[in-house]
Amino acid sequence: FLVGDTRSIIREAAKKSCFICYKMGASITCCQTGCDRTFHLPCAPDGQCVTQYFGAYRSFCWEHSPQQALQPRPSQDNTCSICLDTVEDKISYKTMGCPACQDARFHRQCIQRLALHAGISFRCPCCLNQEPFMTEMLTMGIRLSKRPPSWESDQEVGPSDQRHSHCDATTCLCPGGREHTESDGPWQLWLCSSCTAEGTHRHCSSLGSSTCSWECNTC
């Protein structure tokens, strides 16, 4: 964005309220034509909103979010294939499935954590399918990592490759772009305090000067 464009986006966001928390400053608008719902990125999980972390980084409210079209589960085992806890008996925002084997079920939070740890080796935990599975997960708002799996030797990855180094806010307001960082101020890059696999400029996620930590929406 140009500086003028950034200022315009900030002014417009200041006028909009989040339909989830009702506070002002919502900079994300549902991409569905005719829908004017706006929300903050940190509020998205509570409102069951989906953000696609690829291409145009589109976001959708709960009503217009993409839905998985899976067949009824062949087995009667209603457990998450990752954590082994109980899942819903139907596909929903919180319960997802594999489009390849049609049988694997997992919590959204579980598959998101697996995606961040597995990196380029991310695939269905049951049938090990990769291409259709990854495409489906991206569409459904799962953030993927291009790094090697976290369980591989740290010696194979240099320190500069390990640290996340760009802003993942749906709308990055920084005039210098997502890769620009500063040691302090609104364009200081904060990494998620839990997974360190996502980051945001302080200003892009409305982090006040008194904020001492930040967690991404998946953690």
C-alpha positions in Angstrom: 0.0 0.0 0.0 1.0 3.6 -0.5 1.1 5.9 2.5 -2.1 7.6 1.4 -3.9 4.3 0.9 -2.8 3.2 4.4 -4.2 6.3 6.0 -7.4 5.9 4.2 -7.7 2.2 5.4 -7.0 3.3 9.0 -9.7 6.0 8.8 -12.3 3.7 7.3 -11.5 1.0 9.9 -11.9 3.5 12.7 -15.6 4.0 11.6 -16.5 0.3 11.6 -17.5 -1.9 14.5 -16.7 -5.5 14.9 -19.9 -7.6 14.7 -18.4 -10.0 17.2 -17.1 -7.8 20.0 -19.0 -4.6 18.9 -15.8 -2.5 19.4 -14.7 0.0 16.8 -11.6 -0.3 14.5 -12.6 -3.5 12.6 -10.5 -3.5 9.5 -11.6 -6.9 8.0 -14.7 -7.1 5.8 -16.4 -10.3 4.6 -15.4 -10.8 0.9 -18.9 -12.0 0.0 -20.5 -9.5 -2.3 -23.3 -7.6 -0.6 -22.1 -8.5 3.0 -20.9 -5.6 5.1 -19.9 -7.5 8.2 -16.6 -6.3 9.6 -14.5 -7.8 12.4 -11.1 -7.8 14.1 -8.7 -10.6 13.2 -8.3 -11.7 16.9 -12.1 -12.0 17.1 -12.5 -14.2 14.1 -12.4 -17.6 15.9 -15.1 -16.5 18.3 -17.3 -15.5 15.4 -16.4 -18.6 13.4 -15.0 -16.5 10.6 -12.5 -17.9 8.1 -9.4 -16.2 6.7 -7.6 -17.8 3.8 -3.8 -17.4 4.2 -2.9 -17.5 0.5 -3.5 -15.5 -2.6 -5.6 -12.4 -1.9 -5.9 -13.4 1.9 -9.7 -13.3 1.7 -11.8 -13.4 4.8 -15.4 -14.5 5.3 -18.0 -14.1 8.1 -19.6 -17.2 9.6 -22.5 -17.1 7.2 -20.4 -16.9 4.0 -17.4 -19.1 5.1 -16.5 -22.0 2.8 -18.0 -25.3 3.8 -16.6 -28.8 3.5 -18.7 -31.2 1.4 -17.9 -34.6 3.0 -19.8 -37.8 2.9 -21.0 -39.4 6.2 -18.2 -40.9 8.1 -17.7 -44.6 7.2 -16.7 -45.5 10.8 -18.6 -44.8 14.0 -15.5 -43.6 15.8 -16.3 -40.0 16.7 -12.8 -39.1 17.9 -10.2 -36.6 16.7 -7.5 -38.4 14.7 -4.9 -36.1 16.3 -5.8 -35.7 20.0 -8.2 -38.7 20.3 -10.8 -36.6 22.1 -14.4 -36.6 21.1 -15.5 -34.6 18.0 -18.9 -33.6 16.8 -20.7 -36.2 14.7 -21.0 -33.7 11.9 -18.7 -31.3 10.0 -18.7 -27.8 11.4 -16.4 -24.8 11.9 -14.8 -26.6 14.9 -14.8 -30.1 13.4 -13.1 -30.8 10.0 -12.3 -33.8 7.9 -10.1 -35.1 5.1 -11.6 -34.8 1.6 -9.5 -37.8 0.4 -10.2 -40.6 2.8 -13.5 -39.1 4.0 -13.0 -40.7 7.3 -10.5 -38.7 9.3 -12.0 -36.1 11.6 -10.2 -33.6 13.7 -10.7 -30.4 15.7 -9.8 -27.2 13.9 -7.3 -26.2 16.6 -5.6 -29.7 16.3 -5.2 -29.6 12.6 -3.9 -26.0 12.7 -1.2 -26.9 15.3 -0.2 -30.0 13.2 0.0 -27.8 10.1 2.4 -25.4 11.8 4.6 -28.2 13.2 4.6 -30.4 10.1 5.5 -27.6 7.7 6.2 -28.9 4.2 5.4 -32.5 5.3 1.8 -31.6 6.2 -0.7 -34.2 5.2 -3.8 -36.1 6.4 -2.8 -37.8 9.7 -4.8 -40.9 8.6 -4.5 -41.6 4.9 -1.3 -39.5 4.4 -2.8 -37.8 1.4 -1.1 -34.4 0.7 -2.2 -32.4 -2.4 -6.0 -32.4 -2.2 -5.8 -32.4 1.6 -3.6 -29.3 1.7 -5.7 -27.5 -0.9 -8.8 -28.1 1.2 -7.2 -27.0 4.4 -6.0 -23.8 2.8 -9.5 -23.1 1.6 -10.9 -23.7 5.0 -8.6 -21.2 6.6 -5.8 -23.4 7.9 -2.4 -21.6 8.0 0.4 -23.6 6.4 4.1 -23.3 7.0 6.8 -23.7 4.3 9.4 -24.7 6.8 10.8 -28.2 7.5 8.9 -30.2 10.2 9.7 -29.0 13.7 10.7 -32.5 14.6 13.7 -32.5 12.2 17.1 -31.6 13.5 17.5 -27.9 14.2 21.0 -28.1 12.7 19.5 -28.4 9.3 17.8 -25.0 9.5 19.8 -21.8 10.1 18.7 -19.3 12.8 17.5 -16.8 10.2 15.2 -19.4 8.6 13.7 -20.4 11.9 12.3 -17.0 13.0 9.0 -15.9 11.4 9.6 -12.5 9.7 6.5 -11.1 8.2 3.1 -9.7 9.2 0.1 -12.2 8.8 -2.7 -9.7 9.5 -5.4 -10.0 6.9 -4.9 -6.3 6.0 -1.3 -5.2 6.6 -1.3 -1.5 7.1 2.5 -1.0 7.0 3.6 1.3 4.2 6.8 -0.8 3.9 4.8 -4.0 3.4 4.5 -7.3 5.3 8.3 -7.9 5.5 9.1 -4.5 7.0 10.0 -4.4 10.7 11.2 -1.8 13.1 12.7 -2.2 16.6 9.9 -0.2 18.2 6.7 1.7 17.4 3.6 0.7 15.3 5.7 -1.4 12.8 7.4 -3.5 15.3 6.8 -7.2 14.5 5.3 -9.3 17.2 5.4 -13.1 17.0 2.7 -15.3 18.6 3.8 -16.0 22.2 2.6 -19.6 21.9 3.7 -21.0 18.5 6.0 -18.2 17.1 4.8 -19.3 13.6 2.6 -16.2 13.0 3.4 -12.5 13.4 1.8 -9.1 13.2 2.8 -5.5 13.2 1.7 -3.8 16.5 -0.5 -1.4 14.6 -2.1 -4.0 12.2 -3.6 -5.9 15.2 -4.4 -2.8 17.3 -1.9 -3.7 20.0 -1.6 -0.9 22.5 1.7 0.3 24.0 0.9 -1.5 27.3 0.6 -4.9 25.5 3.4 -7.3 26.5 2.4 -10.4 24.5 0.3 -11.5 21.6 -1.3 -14.8 20.5 -2.4 -15.6 16.9 -6.0 -16.6 16.4 -5.2 -20.3 16.1 -3.5 -20.4 19.6 
